[in-house]
């Protein structure tokens, strides 16, 4: 397997990076490989584990703050923390977490306290899944990123 040899600012070659598609019958992933491939190209594939470790730490802290906001029924704090969580999730390809955090933000903005608090409930499970699945995603991206634009012949 090849590491990505070109500089972080050279992302015009993104189309030449091939990540194998998962089988259609496999369970949907909570973390998207292609987003981490892009992040590796923008930075350095060797930095990916450290970047992801920081991300996982951040979302854990954000989830604790969300739990505290929910326990106080503080939708202003809930919106702020959901916004931070949505941004992190989007950057690291945790799309289901991003979508749910955006739902929480929308509920907070509409002023429906009960709906906002209820919409925050699934976040803890999604954060837990991201924390469980992300290390495997990083390993898969590091192990399978190829510079060949086409999949290898069988």
Backbone torsions as a table, in degrees:
resi	resn	phi	psi	omega
1	UNK	NA	144.5	-178.1
2	UNK	-101.8	142.5	169.2
3	UNK	-80.3	165.8	178.8
4	UNK	-82.5	109.7	-170.5
5	UNK	-86.3	-15.7	-173.6
6	UNK	-89.1	162.4	-175.1
7	UNK	-62.1	157.1	-177.9
8	UNK	-59.2	-32.0	-177.8
9	UNK	-79.0	-7.9	-178.7
10	UNK	-91.3	80.2	-179.9
11	UNK	-100.1	2.6	178.1
12	UNK	-66.3	-17.7	-179.9
13	UNK	-90.8	11.6	-178.8
14	UNK	-56.0	-36.0	-180.0
15	UNK	-63.9	-20.1	-179.1
16	UNK	-87.4	-1.5	178.7
17	UNK	-91.7	129.4	-178.6
18	UNK	-114.6	125.9	172.9
19	UNK	-118.2	123.9	-177.7
20	UNK	-56.9	140.0	176.6
21	UNK	-76.4	149.6	176.9
22	UNK	-81.6	158.2	179.5
23	UNK	-62.9	142.2	-176.7
24	UNK	-61.0	-25.9	-177.8
25	UNK	-88.6	-0.5	-179.8
26	UNK	-76.8	156.2	-179.6
27	UNK	-64.4	144.8	178.7
28	UNK	-62.7	142.5	179.8
29	UNK	-88.6	147.6	176.9
30	UNK	-86.1	-17.9	-179.7
31	UNK	-120.4	127.2	-176.3
32	UNK	-89.3	120.8	-179.4
33	UNK	-57.6	-44.3	-173.1
34	UNK	-61.4	-30.1	178.5
35	UNK	-69.3	-40.3	178.3
36	UNK	-71.0	-31.0	174.3
37	UNK	-61.7	-45.8	179.5
38	UNK	-61.6	-43.2	178.6
39	UNK	-62.2	-40.2	177.7
40	UNK	-63.5	-38.5	178.4
41	UNK	-69.5	-35.1	-179.7
42	UNK	-75.9	-21.0	-179.2
43	UNK	-120.8	-99.7	179.2
44	UNK	-162.5	131.7	-177.4
45	UNK	-58.3	-29.9	179.2
46	UNK	-72.4	-20.9	178.0
47	UNK	-84.5	-13.7	-173.9
48	UNK	-53.7	-46.9	179.3
49	UNK	-59.5	-39.0	179.0
50	UNK	-68.8	-41.1	177.7
51	UNK	-62.0	-43.5	-179.4
52	UNK	-67.5	-37.9	177.5
53	UNK	-59.9	-42.1	176.6
54	UNK	-63.9	-41.1	177.6
55	UNK	-60.7	-46.9	-178.9
56	UNK	-63.3	-39.2	176.3
57	UNK	-62.9	-44.7	-179.5
58	UNK	-61.2	-46.3	-176.9
59	UNK	-69.6	-29.2	174.4
60	UNK	-64.4	-44.7	177.7
61	UNK	-64.9	-42.5	179.3
62	UNK	-62.5	-38.3	179.6
63	UNK	-66.0	-38.6	176.8
64	UNK	-63.2	-39.5	178.2
65	UNK	-68.0	-36.9	176.7
66	UNK	-64.1	-45.4	178.0
67	UNK	-58.0	-41.9	179.3
68	UNK	-65.0	-41.8	179.1
69	UNK	-63.9	-41.4	178.7
70	UNK	-63.7	-43.3	-178.7
71	UNK	-63.9	-26.3	177.5
72	UNK	-94.3	-3.3	-173.6
73	UNK	55.3	39.7	-177.3
74	UNK	-98.6	93.3	-175.8
75	UNK	-74.9	-19.2	175.5
76	UNK	-67.9	-48.9	177.5
77	UNK	-66.0	-38.0	178.9
78	UNK	-61.0	-45.1	179.0
79	UNK	-61.7	-44.3	-179.6
80	UNK	-60.4	-46.9	-178.7
81	UNK	-72.2	-35.6	176.4
82	UNK	-65.0	-35.9	177.7
83	UNK	-64.7	-44.8	177.8
84	UNK	-62.8	-41.9	179.7
85	UNK	-65.1	-41.7	179.1
86	UNK	-61.3	-42.4	179.5
87	UNK	-63.6	-45.3	178.4
88	UNK	-62.8	-46.3	-177.9
89	UNK	-60.7	-40.7	179.2
90	UNK	-65.0	-43.9	-179.0
91	UNK	-60.2	-35.0	-175.2
92	UNK	-104.8	11.9	172.0
93	UNK	77.1	22.2	176.7
94	UNK	-93.1	72.9	-169.8
95	UNK	-62.6	-44.2	178.1
96	UNK	-60.7	-37.7	176.9
97	UNK	-66.2	-42.5	177.7
98	UNK	-58.9	-48.1	-178.4
99	UNK	-61.2	-43.1	-178.9
100	UNK	-68.1	-39.8	177.2
101	UNK	-61.9	-37.6	177.1
102	UNK	-65.8	-35.7	175.6
103	UNK	-62.5	-42.1	178.6
104	UNK	-61.0	-45.8	178.9
105	UNK	-57.0	-47.0	-179.0
106	UNK	-61.8	-42.6	179.0
107	UNK	-64.5	-38.3	176.9
108	UNK	-64.2	-40.3	-177.4
109	UNK	-71.3	-27.9	178.5
110	UNK	-78.7	-9.3	175.4
111	UNK	84.1	8.2	178.7
112	UNK	-89.2	96.4	-175.9
113	UNK	-58.4	-48.5	-177.2
114	UNK	-62.7	-43.8	178.7
115	UNK	-64.5	-38.8	179.2
116	UNK	-64.3	-45.6	-179.5
117	UNK	-65.1	-40.3	178.8
118	UNK	-66.3	-40.0	-178.5
119	UNK	-68.5	-17.9	178.6
120	UNK	-79.7	-18.3	-175.8
121	UNK	-55.3	-45.7	-178.5
122	UNK	-68.6	-14.0	-175.6
123	UNK	-60.0	-41.0	-177.2
124	UNK	-60.6	-42.9	178.9
125	UNK	-66.5	-38.5	178.6
126	UNK	-67.9	-41.4	176.8
127	UNK	-61.4	-43.1	178.8
128	UNK	-60.8	-42.0	178.4
129	UNK	-64.4	-41.3	178.3
130	UNK	-61.8	-45.1	-179.2
131	UNK	-62.6	-33.9	178.7
132	UNK	-76.2	-42.9	-172.4
133	UNK	-86.6	-26.1	-173.1
134	UNK	-60.9	-41.8	178.7
135	UNK	-58.8	-39.0	177.0
136	UNK	-66.8	-37.3	178.3
137	UNK	-63.2	-44.2	178.5
138	UNK	-61.2	-46.2	-180.0
139	UNK	-62.0	-40.9	179.9
140	UNK	-64.7	-43.2	179.7
141	UNK	-64.6	-45.6	180.0
142	UNK	-63.6	-36.1	-176.0
143	UNK	-81.8	-24.3	-171.5
144	UNK	-112.5	-8.7	-179.5
145	UNK	-64.1	124.5	-179.8
146	UNK	-120.9	152.5	176.3
147	UNK	-89.2	-7.0	179.0
148	UNK	-81.5	128.0	-176.3
149	UNK	-70.6	-16.6	-178.2
150	UNK	-113.0	149.2	177.0
151	UNK	-64.1	150.1	179.4
152	UNK	-63.7	150.6	178.5
153	UNK	-70.5	143.5	179.9
154	UNK	-82.0	NA	NA
